[in-house]
Amino acid sequence: MSTPRWQPVATLLLALFGLGVSVYLTITHFDKVALVCSDSGTINCAKVTTSPQSVIFGIPVAMLGLFYFVPMVLLCLPAAWRSSDRRVHLARLGLAVVGVGMILYLLIAELFIIKAICLWCSSVHVVTFFLFVIIATASPMVLSSEHALSGGAHSTPSGRG
Amino acid sequence: MAPEQEKTKTGGNKPKPQNSQARAGQSAKDRSRAQSRAVSPKAPTGKSGRAKGAPSSGKGGNTPRPPAPGRPAPAQPQRRGISGAMMAWGAVGLVVVIVVVLVIVKVTTSSTNNSYTPTTAAPASVVHDVTNIPASVYNTVGINSPTVPVSPPTVLSNQPPMTLNGKSPAMLYYGAEYCPYCAAERWAMTAALSRFGTWSNLKITASSHTDVAAMTHTLSYRGATFTSPYLNFTGIEQFSTVPSSTSSSGFAILENPTAEEQAILAKYSSSKYNPNATTQGGISFPFVNINNQALISGASYNPTILAGQTWSQIASGLSDPTNPATQAIVATANYITAAICASTKGAPASVCQSPGVQAAARALKLG
């Protein structure tokens, strides 16, 4: 089994978009003037990005986004998708799971604690969710075919025809 | 697994087929052999799946059966892939369900929490207490609020006096009834302005029941007028306390700034003048511009100091300079008064020369 061509391309584009927004949010975390977003009512980026929940263990959430998307971009490169190293695919899957867990926490924080929605953050959440969907559904195929492939490389011919 | 694999491994020099094109060149025999080898020798799952060399048992006899013609042995990686795919889609479904539940809970909670405090005419006793704070209290407190820190206004330099409706000097307040920070600021602003003129039609209300510092009791400038020989004041309450799903703020719109007011707000809320600006072009409630000489963006003190107090309790407490809420309100009022005095050229002297206002003027470095 092989991975369809659209998955590496789609995940790479999503990860690059997420990286871009994370860079922007990181900049605005330190330079609040640059944040272009409503700052009153339900849609209130400033309220979200300056809330106590915008920092976890002393690290701004925007920077955590950077730490998430930089390796994600690398793991979503076509070369990484083609890699025969099982650890690459497991790392991508693990990162996707961590990402979706994080957005669930942040969604709870926005809806019930901060009571405001940040559109920029939401765009990152959507990207992270779709990354999770694509990676989670592709990983079983990739890991099983990669398993057979790597097994074949060492002990048997590649799996079934 | 060794014997046959070793044979395969050592027997051929050709590179092993890695893709479907290469695999297309395999003979049926090769494909059949490959399929058979894909079965794990450690865990035979069927008659045809038993690996060569594995101990045989049961009625199958001692000789392993070859795979039935045309029926490939089940490949374990594929089975694992299928069950893995089911798990993956299950996980995706779980995430979707969690998100949907969160949104439903949020929407349900919001729709059932539509309570608000209506805006009504302020009781005369409340208006009296706020607009007649003893001079001794102003002077005793000065700018000292040890329990609740008070932020001074931002002083601007080299700005032309504000003209509103053809009158100058002028002061512009832009806020909303639902806003808890406006709720805190209005007590001080109302008191400060009462030293320069007369209020009429003041209202009472309370901030949003769902925001921070919920239900902070306060005054409202909706429909109120302020007359003064010294200063032209305009108060804009853009949103009410009534929740509204159609409004961008979540609360019903009361009034919007005029073009003249909007121009002033846009100019002085920018980061060029306002160090507390949080967004490009965005304005935080409350925003107070005192004759282009001083700005207040956001509350001067934390509104939670007013929590649990009624209008009457807050107002009557204003005669006690040891009351923490009073200290915060009066210190803020002295700062606002000093900024207004800088615009009215020190008039009236009885106010502008008072010790409390002078202390604020010195802190603001106003001549």
Interface residues (C-beta under 8 A of the other chain):
Chain A: M1 S2 K32 V33 A34 L35 V36 C37 S38 D39 S40 G41 T42 I43 C45 A46 T50 V97 V100 L104 L107 I108 L111 F112 K115 F129 F132 V133 A136 T137 S139 P140 M141 L143 S144 S145 H147 A148 L149 G152 A153 S155 T156 P157 S158 G159 R160 G161
Chain B: M1 Q5 T8 K9 K16 P17 Q18 N19 S20 R23 Q26 R31 A34 Q35 R37 A38 P72 A75 P77 Q78 R80 G81 I82 S83 G84 A85 M87 A88 W89 A91 V92 V95 I98 V99 L102 V103 V105 K106 T210 D211 S247 S248 S249 G250 F251 S271 A277 T278 T279 Q280 G282 I283 S284 F285
